[in-house]
Amino acid sequence: MMCVRIHTHQTLLINGRGQFNCSLAAHFSNGSAEQCKLRGNEQCAPQILHVQPNKTYRLRIASTTALASLNLAVKNHKMVVVEADGNYVQPFEVDDMDIYSGESYSVLLTTNQDPSYNYWISAGVRGRKPATPPALTLLNYHPTSASKIPLSPPPITPRWDDYDHSKSFSNKIFALMGSPKPPTNFHRRLTLLNTQNTINGFTKWAINNVSLTLPPTPYLGSIKYGLKDAFDQNGPPENFSNEYDVMKPPVNANTTLGSGVYMLGLNTTVDVILQNANAIRPNLSEIHPWHLHGHDFWVLGRGEGKFTKEDEKKFNLKNPPLKNTAVIFPYGWTALRFVADNPGAWAFHCHIEPHFHIGMGVVLALGVETVGNIPNQALACGLTGKRFMNPKQN
């Protein structure tokens, strides 16, 4: 049994830099934090973005948070989103943007403001009540000194539970004209209910009432070499009971552990419906950013409440964005479609790290028999290690 204790982060970092015992903008707030007195060579000094006036820059933005979702803003500057998860999108302009763990974006930023000032870059917490102030750094216009603090306060992060603001951003993302379109039909559909549960008093996350536990033997080797004792041979459930009320806590919060695999046909088209639900505590449903390894998928749509057959009429088959991370909002659903064309055993999981570690994920396997030689590093553990590796290397 894995026990994961979730602590609130001490600070947020931008390019690995953050301030946890002082603030760059303390004199703008009524908080207890002291004003940072930095010379610029300290380990916690911000990594400043130096720019020339009247230029357009492409900023590549990625979130590697373990717990929080973020909102990014640059004071007095618009951003034009042009790429998401490595795929070009129809450009759209925003004042700020939500970014979830595992996501990446490219934005265009034009330095068209007064070059005699510097401007705040801010990243604040979204999706859970913040106990940490936003991360801050500076957009420094040449030739202004980088030590010059802006005269106005940093951007205000939208309220952590303003999900309409979050949905508004996500709903603006469409594939650029000429991008690959999804197949019209699918061969198989997995409907994955995300629930919070318990096992022996420990909090777990589960998918269709099975909490994923990763076996000691890597899936790729155990499937390729037919090691049936390495993981559960019964596949996980592909759906959940139609009687389940996603708006209320589970009637029975108990769940089971499992290490089974969804075996997919190579080159088949697979739909995944990610269904969110109420957690154990009443009136609580969390944001979950789901990330698929080895493939991109089309985000066909999202909606409120429990997914029904009628919701298929809302699917966007014309210009859905291609991504590898997609969020499900509280009490809602998100529909994905992908072509299973990359042989291997792939994790598909919530990118909030503690959620994945306590069960919020599945494993998809396809075309493993076509995989060539597996590197020794991927065979060194569990049953494959005992079978294929030199005992001296174990």
Residue, then its C-alpha position, 0 to 999 in steps of 0.5 A: m500500500m502506497c501512502v502519499r502525503i500531499h503538502t501545499h507547495q512553499t513557492l511557485l517557480i518560474n524557470g526554477r526561480g522563486q521567492f518563499n520568504c520575501s516578495l518582489a511586490a510586497h509593497f503592493s500588498n497588505g500581507s506579512a511578506e517582506q520586500c525582497k532585497l536582491r542583488g541579482n546573483e542569488q539562487c532565488a533571484p528571478q530569471i528576468l526576461h530581457v526584451q527589445p522594444n517593438k519586437t514580437y517574441r515567441l514564448r514557449i510555456a510549459s507547466t511541470t507542477a506536481l499539484a497546482s494548475l496555473n494562470l499566467a499573465v504579463k502586465n499590460h501585454k496581450m498574448v496570442v496563443v499559436e501552439a498547444d502541446g506541439n500542434y499549431v492552433q488558430p491564433f487567438e488573443v488573451d490577457d491571461m491563460d490557464i495552463y495545467s500540469g503537463e501542458s505546453y503552449s507557444v504565445l506571441l508577445t509584442t513589446n509595444q509598451d513604454p520602454s522606460y518601465n518594466y512589467w510584471i510576469s505573474a503565475g498564480v494558482r488555479g483549481r485549488k484554494p491557494a496558500t502560496p502567492p503568485a510567482l513573479t518575474l520581470l519583463n525588462y525593456h532595454p535599455t531600462s535597468a532590470s532592477k527597476i521595480p514596476l510602478s503598478p501591482p502585478p496582474i491579479t490571478p482569477r479566483w481559483d474556482d472561477y471555472d467559467h474563466s478556465k473553460s472560456f480559455s479552453n473553448k477557444i482552442f481550435a486546430l489550425m487550418g490544414s491540420p489532420k482531422p480525426p476519423t469520423n468513426f471509432h472502433r472502441r470507446l472507453t468511458l473512464l469515471n474518475t472517483q475518489n475512494t478509500i482502501n483500508g482507510f487510505t485515500k485513493w483515486a480510481i478509474n471505474n472503481v479500480s485504483l491503478t497499482l503499477p507492478p514491479t515488472p515493466y509492462l512492455g517486457s511482460i506483455k512481449y514475452g508473455l509473463k502472465d504472472a506479472f500483472d492482472q490478466n483481466g482487463p479493467p472495466e470499460n464503462f461504469s454503471n449508468e446508475y452512478d450519480v456523478m453529482k454526489p459522493p460515492v454511496n460506497a467509497n471502497t475501491t479495489l487495486g488493479s494492474g490490468v491493461y486495456m489491450l487495443g488493436l493496432n491502428t484502431t481508432v479509440d474514443v475516451i470519455l473522461q468523466n469527472a464526479n464528486a469526491i468523497r467530501p460533499n460538494l467537491s469535484e476537482i480539476h484533473p489534467w489527463h496526459l497520454h504517453g506515446h500519442d496525440f489525441w483530438v479533443l472532440g468536446r467537453g460538457e457538464g454533468k454525466f456524458t450521454k449519447e446525445d452529447e455526441k452531437k456536440f462533438n467537433l469533427k471539423n477542427p478539434p485541437l490535437k493535444n496530449t494533455a486535456v483537462i476535465f473540469p469539476y462535474g464535467w466530461t471531456a471527449l477524446r479520440f486518437v488512432a492507436d498507431n504507436p506500438g508499446a505500453w503507454a501510461f494515460h493518467c492524471h498529471i497531478e502527481p499525487h493523484f497518479h501515484i494513488g491510482m488515477g491512471v490506466v495503461l494502454a497496450l497495442g502492437v507490442e508483438t511488433v516492438g523490436n529489441i527492448p533495451n536492457q534498462a527496460l527489462a532490469c526489474g521484476l520478472t523480466g530482470k530475473r529472466f533476461m538479465n545477468p544475476k550480477q546486474n540485478 
